[in-house]
Amino acid sequence: MARTTARKSDRPAEVRSGEPAPNPVWFKPVMFGFMLLGLIWIIVFYVSQSQLPIPTLGSWNILIGFGIMFIGFLMTTRWR
């Protein structure tokens, strides 16, 4: 019976270097997209004088815009 041993080169790069793997390619565009979408949501709300994006929500549109931006800002904590 042959005994197999794990060599250093057999380990993934993440384990070898001790550092986490880089983010996927889509991470940065999605992060900035959330931040910009939230900002655009708030700007549209003010420019349209509360008629857009969802008129029935009224001032809650501001909270929705900040919430969308907040998701993007939370993603920055995971950006490598």
C-alpha positions in Angstrom: 0.0 0.0 0.0 1.4 3.3 -1.0 0.9 6.2 1.4 0.0 9.5 -0.2 1.2 12.7 1.3 0.0 16.2 0.5 2.6 18.4 -1.0 2.6 22.1 -0.5 2.0 22.6 -4.3 -1.2 20.5 -4.0 -2.9 22.9 -1.7 -5.0 25.7 -3.1 -3.4 29.2 -3.2 -5.8 30.3 -0.5 -4.4 27.9 2.0 -0.8 28.3 0.9 -0.5 32.0 1.3 -2.9 32.4 4.3 -4.7 35.2 2.5 -8.3 34.9 1.2 -8.9 34.6 -2.5 -9.6 37.7 -4.5 -13.2 38.8 -5.2 -15.0 37.5 -8.3 -15.0 39.8 -11.4 -18.6 40.8 -10.9 -18.2 42.0 -7.3 -16.9 45.5 -8.0 -19.4 46.5 -10.6 -22.3 45.2 -8.5 -20.9 47.1 -5.4 -20.6 50.4 -7.3 -23.9 49.7 -9.1 -25.8 49.5 -5.8 -24.2 52.7 -4.6 -25.1 54.5 -7.8 -28.6 53.1 -8.1 -29.4 54.3 -4.5 -28.0 57.8 -5.3 -30.0 58.0 -8.6 -33.1 56.8 -6.7 -32.8 59.7 -4.3 -32.0 62.3 -7.0 -35.0 61.2 -9.1 -37.2 61.5 -6.1 -36.1 65.0 -5.4 -36.0 66.2 -9.1 -39.5 64.8 -9.8 -40.9 66.5 -6.7 -42.0 63.2 -5.1 -43.7 61.9 -8.3 -41.1 59.2 -9.1 -39.8 56.5 -8.6 -42.8 55.2 -6.6 -45.2 58.0 -5.8 -47.4 56.1 -3.3 -44.4 55.6 -0.9 -43.8 59.3 -0.6 -40.8 60.1 1.6 -40.1 56.4 2.1 -38.4 56.6 -1.3 -35.5 58.4 0.5 -35.1 55.4 2.9 -35.2 53.0 0.0 -32.5 54.9 -1.8 -30.3 55.0 1.3 -31.0 51.3 1.8 -29.8 50.4 -1.7 -26.7 52.6 -1.2 -26.1 50.9 2.2 -25.9 47.5 0.6 -23.2 48.8 -1.7 -21.3 50.2 1.3 -21.6 47.0 3.2 -20.1 45.2 0.2 -17.0 47.4 0.5 -16.1 45.6 3.7 -15.6 42.4 1.7 -13.7 44.0 -1.1 -10.1 42.7 -1.5 
